[in-house]
Amino acid sequence: RPERVQRVSAEANDMDFVTRAFVDTALPVASVRYVADLPHKHRRQKADAPLAGQHVTEPQLDALIAGAQKEVILQTPYLVLSKPAQALFRELRKRPQPPRVVVSSN
C-alpha cells in the first residue's frame, strides 16, 4: 500500500499526468449542477408529509427532478425515497415520454 500511495501522490503532483488523465479525457457539456438534499431529511418528516415549509429535498433538487426531460441521475451510496419523493417519481413515469432514471450507488 505505501507504494500505491507514493505513486498516486506523485501522479497528483505531475501536471502532465493530470492533464492527460483528466483534462484531455473530459467530455464537453453544456452545463452541470451538483445539488444535494439535506441529511436526516426523513427524521424531520411525519408519516407521509414533510413538516410545514420543508421539502422532501432541497427545493432546487425537487424542481430539477420534476423538470427532467431526458434523464435523472442519482449518485448516492444509500437511496431511501420518502413518500413524497416516491410520488414525484411516479408522476415522472406517467408522462408520455418519461425521463430515464439512473441510480448509481458507487
C-alpha positions as CSV (number, residue, x, y, z in Angstrom):
1,R,0.0,0.0,0.0
2,P,2.7,2.6,0.7
3,E,4.0,2.1,-2.8
4,R,0.5,2.9,-4.2
5,V,0.1,6.0,-2.0
6,Q,3.5,7.2,-3.2
7,R,2.6,6.6,-6.9
8,V,-0.8,8.3,-6.6
9,S,0.9,11.2,-4.7
10,A,3.5,11.6,-7.5
11,E,0.8,11.4,-10.2
12,A,-1.2,14.1,-8.4
13,N,1.8,16.4,-8.4
14,D,2.6,15.7,-12.1
15,M,0.7,18.3,-14.2
16,D,1.3,16.4,-17.4
17,F,-0.3,13.3,-15.9
18,V,-3.3,15.3,-14.5
19,T,-3.8,16.9,-17.9
20,R,-3.6,13.6,-19.8
21,A,-5.8,11.7,-17.3
22,F,-8.5,14.2,-16.5
23,V,-8.4,17.3,-18.8
24,D,-7.8,15.6,-22.2
25,T,-10.4,12.9,-21.5
26,A,-13.1,15.3,-20.3
27,L,-16.3,15.4,-22.3
28,P,-17.8,18.7,-23.3
29,V,-21.2,19.5,-21.7
30,A,-23.5,22.5,-21.8
31,S,-23.8,22.7,-18.0
32,V,-23.6,20.7,-14.9
33,R,-25.1,21.4,-11.5
34,Y,-24.5,19.5,-8.3
35,V,-27.3,19.7,-5.8
36,A,-27.7,17.7,-2.6
37,D,-30.5,17.0,-0.2
38,L,-30.3,17.7,3.5
39,P,-29.0,15.0,5.8
40,H,-31.6,13.3,8.0
41,K,-34.5,14.6,5.9
42,H,-36.6,11.5,6.8
43,R,-36.3,12.1,10.5
44,R,-38.0,15.5,10.2
45,Q,-40.9,14.0,8.3
46,K,-44.1,12.9,9.9
47,A,-45.9,9.9,8.3
48,D,-46.5,10.9,4.6
49,A,-45.9,14.6,4.6
50,P,-42.9,16.9,5.4
51,L,-43.3,19.5,8.1
52,A,-44.7,22.9,7.1
53,G,-42.2,24.8,4.9
54,Q,-39.9,21.8,4.5
55,H,-39.3,19.9,1.3
56,V,-38.5,16.3,0.5
57,T,-35.1,17.6,-0.7
58,E,-33.7,21.0,-1.3
59,P,-36.3,22.9,-3.3
60,Q,-33.8,23.2,-6.1
61,L,-33.4,19.4,-6.3
62,D,-37.2,18.9,-6.3
63,A,-37.5,21.3,-9.2
64,L,-34.7,19.7,-11.1
65,I,-36.2,16.2,-10.8
66,A,-39.7,17.4,-11.7
67,G,-38.4,19.3,-14.7
68,A,-36.3,16.5,-16.1
69,Q,-36.9,15.9,-19.8
70,K,-34.5,13.1,-20.7
71,E,-32.7,11.7,-17.7
72,V,-32.3,11.9,-13.9
73,I,-29.1,10.6,-12.5
74,L,-28.9,9.9,-8.8
75,Q,-25.5,9.4,-7.3
76,T,-26.0,8.1,-3.8
77,P,-24.4,5.4,-1.6
78,Y,-27.8,4.7,0.1
79,L,-31.1,5.5,-1.6
80,V,-34.2,5.8,0.5
81,L,-37.2,7.5,-1.1
82,S,-39.7,9.2,1.2
83,K,-43.4,9.0,0.4
84,P,-43.3,12.5,-1.3
85,A,-40.2,11.5,-3.3
86,Q,-41.9,8.3,-4.4
87,A,-44.9,10.4,-5.6
88,L,-42.6,12.7,-7.5
89,F,-41.0,9.8,-9.4
90,R,-44.5,8.2,-10.0
91,E,-45.5,11.5,-11.7
92,L,-42.4,11.3,-13.9
93,R,-43.4,7.8,-15.0
94,K,-46.9,9.0,-16.0
95,R,-45.5,11.3,-18.7
96,P,-46.0,10.2,-22.4
97,Q,-42.1,10.2,-22.7
98,P,-40.8,9.8,-19.1
99,P,-37.2,10.6,-18.4
100,R,-34.8,7.7,-17.9
101,V,-33.9,7.4,-14.1
102,V,-30.4,6.1,-13.3
103,V,-29.3,5.3,-9.8
104,S,-25.6,4.8,-9.2
105,S,-24.5,3.6,-5.7
106,N,-20.8,3.6,-6.1
